[in-house]
Amino acid sequence: MHPDEGTGHQISFMCDDIRKTIDELRAKGVKIEGEPEDRGFGIVATMVLPGEVKVTLYEPRHALAISPQAIKVT
């Protein structure tokens, strides 16, 4: 989550392989706007969730605060 001028905060989701993740999400019916773009800090795409809520999905190119291996997904 990052501060966002004017709207309060912006929620972002990170992934290891954005193109693979986008393919998987689209196959499940998730709307992705356009194609991923390199923005320097990472490769970025926009997911459109129910209610037309836009959320950032990105593959980071910066140091992470926590190791991905430290996160357990169950």
Buried (B, 14 or more C-beta within 10 A) or exposed (E): EEEEEEEEEEEEEBBEEBEEBBEEBEEEEBEBEEEBEEEEEBBBBBBEEEEEEEEBBBBBEEEEEEEEEEEEEE
